[in-house]
């Protein structure tokens, strides 16, 4: 059972021992940015370290003439460097806010066409962009953009709150505070999964740069891939949706299809479980991204062909 107490509109959460379940299992509104720069760049940095030499060469060739949102040379040459590009371009004609998430209902089944009209959601666009990236007949500019989108969308869909919605914009409308953490601004459930809990999961004070032990994390991610498997965009979304239900939304007073009215206090037990899940999702996302790109670029004869 879930224990809870409330005072002055603040709800205290006390989770049952579900850490072993989480380890075994091992959406967001258009304005939200999944993981934040730290999470995205950590996944990208892990994938960089797990690319084959051929995939490294192909990535470098596709990014050789990369430009930023203003059309100027970006000097970005790695997956880490382009991992949050799709967030940086928001507000420009190249931005596609609905591609960042699958707004699947959290507590009930629904036809995909109801939450992904015309294929405008993460998983359908990710599958399409993989095909573009793998097509040597596509132009360099098309494959450059496809690479950056594939990187970012693979990262996004591994964030549990980018694969589920409870009539609250993927947790953006759920007000929360973290026990033991003082902040200068209001927090929401989605935001703390993007940022504050990511920093704690990776044990780093920096909000933009991957942690110093990134090589060890990459080795751990490679081992996790052998255990959890490569999967597909649809299976990644299903994993994330399940974790959203069992972990992210596992707070007192939760009700299906109804957003929380009170401000939720996420206690230390909740934070410990969430940080474990976040760390696992970051690592497996990095390993799966590398495996996906390694497979795509294995079919390219050489880096020169990639750049044409």
SEZAVEX-202842 format. One record per residue (C-alpha): x, y, z; residue in one letter. Coordinates in steps of 0.05 Angstrom, whole numbers, padded with zeros to 5 digits, always signed. Example, Ala and Ser with C-alpha at 12.3 -4.5 7.8 and 13.67 -1.06 7.14 Angstrom:
BEGIN
+00246-00090+00156A
+00273-00021+00143S
! end
This chain:
BEGIN
+00000+00000+00000X
+00020+00071-00012X
+00026+00115+00050X
+00010+00189+00046X
-00005+00248+00090X
-00026+00319+00072X
-00021+00387+00104X
-00032+00456+00075X
-00042+00428+00004X
+00025+00390+00006X
+00022+00314-00003X
+00078+00270+00024X
+00094+00209-00015X
+00120+00144+00016X
+00133+00088-00034X
+00131+00014-00022X
+00194-00025-00036X
+00191-00029-00112X
+00264-00019-00130X
+00272-00092-00149X
+00211-00087-00194X
+00239-00026-00228X
+00306-00059-00240X
+00271-00119-00268X
+00230-00077-00317X
+00293-00048-00338X
+00102+00263-00464X
+00102+00316-00455X
+00074+00382-00477X
+00107+00417-00537X
+00142+00465-00490X
+00179+00412-00450X
+00249+00390-00466X
+00262+00317-00450X
+00321+00302-00405X
+00349+00373-00410X
+00419+00385-00438X
+00454+00340-00388X
+00411+00279-00403X
+00414+00288-00478X
+00489+00300-00480X
+00503+00241-00434X
+00464+00194-00479X
+00500+00223-00540X
+00568+00216-00506X
+00554+00143-00489X
+00534+00129-00560X
+00597+00163-00587X
+00639+00114-00548X
+00601+00053-00574X
+00602+00070-00648X
+00641+00025-00695X
+00698+00059-00733X
+00655+00057-00796X
+00597+00091-00760X
+00644+00143-00730X
+00669+00160-00800X
+00598+00164-00827X
+00575+00210-00770X
+00635+00255-00781X
+00621+00258-00856X
+00548+00276-00846X
+00566+00330-00796X
+00625+00359-00834X
+00585+00417-00862X
+00533+00420-00806X
+00501+00488-00791X
+00467+00517-00730X
+00396+00544-00726X
+00419+00609-00758X
+00453+00574-00817X
+00524+00587-00792X
+00577+00531-00788X
+00564+00494-00723X
+00631+00458-00716X
+00593+00400-00685X
+00624+00333-00701X
+00597+00284-00649X
+00531+00254-00627X
+00540+00289-00560X
+00546+00356-00594X
+00482+00348-00636X
+00441+00311-00584X
+00401+00372-00562X
+00398+00405-00631X
+00323+00389-00638X
+00310+00430-00575X
+00354+00487-00598X
+00314+00497-00662X
+00247+00506-00628X
+00212+00567-00655X
+00242+00559-00724X
+00209+00530-00786X
+00250+00466-00776X
+00219+00452-00709X
+00168+00397-00701X
+00144+00398-00629X
+00098+00337-00635X
+00155+00293-00657X
+00186+00294-00587X
+00134+00249-00553X
+00080+00197-00558X
+00020+00222-00520X
-00007+00152-00505X
-00060+00151-00449X
-00027+00128-00385X
-00083+00083-00358X
-00122+00058-00418X
-00110+00030-00486X
-00122+00074-00547X
-00113+00067-00621X
-00048+00099-00642X
-00084+00143-00692X
-00118+00178-00634X
-00054+00203-00602X
-00010+00202-00665X
-00053+00234-00719X
-00022+00232-00788X
+00040+00199-00758X
+00059+00263-00721X
+00091+00231-00659X
+00158+00206-00637X
+00156+00133-00655X
+00127+00141-00725X
+00174+00198-00743X
+00233+00161-00714X
+00219+00101-00758X
+00211+00146-00819X
+00275+00184-00805X
+00315+00120-00796X
+00294+00102-00867X
+00317+00170-00892X
+00384+00163-00857X
+00394+00094-00885X
+00379+00115-00957X
+00443+00132-00995X
+00400+00164-01049X
+00376+00218-01000X
+00413+00284-01004X
+00468+00302-00954X
+00424+00356-00923X
+00367+00306-00914X
+00412+00254-00881X
+00445+00307-00838X
+00377+00329-00810X
+00354+00256-00804X
+00416+00238-00764X
+00404+00295-00714X
+00330+00278-00708X
+00344+00203-00699X
+00394+00219-00643X
+00346+00265-00607X
+00282+00225-00616X
+00315+00160-00593X
+00337+00198-00530X
+00268+00229-00520X
+00228+00165-00523X
+00270+00133-00468X
+00244+00187-00420X
+00182+00155-00387X
+00142+00220-00388X
+00152+00226-00463X
+00111+00163-00475X
+00050+00174-00430X
-00001+00227-00412X
-00052+00231-00356X
-00089+00292-00380X
-00032+00334-00352X
+00015+00345-00411X
+00061+00289-00392X
+00068+00312-00320X
+00080+00385-00337X
+00016+00405-00301X
+00034+00366-00237X
+00065+00413-00186X
+00119+00381-00143X
+00173+00395-00092X
+00232+00350-00077X
+00245+00333-00005X
+00313+00361+00015X
+00319+00405-00046X
+00310+00481-00045X
+00293+00514-00111X
+00281+00586-00133X
+00227+00568-00183X
+00165+00525-00185X
+00176+00453-00205X
+00133+00403-00243X
+00137+00328-00248X
+00162+00327-00320X
+00214+00381-00305X
+00246+00345-00247X
+00251+00281-00289X
+00286+00322-00343X
+00335+00359-00298X
+00340+00355-00222X
+00333+00280-00217X
+00381+00270-00276X
+00435+00309-00240X
+00425+00268-00178X
+00424+00203-00217X
+00490+00220-00251X
+00519+00251-00188X
+00544+00314-00224X
+00534+00388-00209X
+00539+00407-00283X
+00473+00415-00320X
+00503+00410-00390X
+00565+00367-00392X
+00566+00291-00385X
+00596+00265-00320X
+00671+00251-00314X
+00660+00176-00311X
+00628+00173-00380X
+00675+00118-00405X
+00653+00073-00347X
+00580+00090-00361X
+00589+00071-00434X
+00618+00003-00414X
+00560-00008-00367X
+00511+00013-00422X
+00542-00039-00469X
+00530-00093-00417X
+00459-00069-00406X
+00445-00076-00481X
+00464-00149-00479X
+00414-00159-00422X
+00356-00115-00444X
+00362-00121-00520X
+00360-00072-00576X
+00285-00067-00584X
+00247-00020-00631X
+00218+00050-00625X
+00151+00019-00607X
+00180-00026-00554X
+00221+00032-00525X
+00157+00072-00519X
+00122+00014-00486X
+00178+00008-00435X
+00175+00082-00420X
+00099+00082-00413X
+00103+00024-00364X
+00156+00061-00323X
+00114+00124-00324X
+00056+00085-00293X
+00097+00046-00242X
+00147+00099-00222X
+00139+00170-00248X
+00065+00175-00232X
+00071+00133-00169X
+00052+00189-00122X
-00004+00194-00070X
-00070+00218-00093X
-00057+00196-00164X
-00119+00183-00205X
-00125+00159-00276X
-00146+00211-00327X
-00144+00266-00275X
-00086+00313-00259X
-00064+00324-00187X
-00093+00386-00155X
-00046+00391-00095X
+00028+00403-00096X
+00062+00335-00088X
+00121+00325-00042X
+00167+00272-00074X
+00203+00243-00015X
+00272+00211-00013X
+00246+00141-00027X
+00212+00165-00090X
+00275+00202-00111X
+00319+00140-00100X
+00275+00097-00144X
+00267+00151-00197X
+00342+00163-00200X
+00355+00089-00210X
+00305+00087-00268X
+00333+00150-00299X
+00404+00125-00297X
+00383+00059-00329X
+00344+00095-00384X
+00401+00142-00400X
+00450+00084-00407X
+00405+00038-00448X
+00386+00096-00493X
+00459+00109-00508X
+00474+00036-00523X
+00412+00028-00567X
+00427+00092-00605X
+00497+00068-00620X
+00472-00001-00641X
+00420+00031-00687X
+00471+00075-00721X
+00522+00020-00725X
+00471-00022-00763X
+00451+00034-00810X
+00522+00054-00827X
+00547-00017-00835X
+00511-00016-00902X
+00549+00046-00926X
+00611+00028-00967X
+00653+00084-00938X
+00650+00153-00907X
+00659+00186-00974X
+00594+00154-00998X
+00559+00180-00936X
+00581+00251-00952X
+00555+00253-01024X
! end
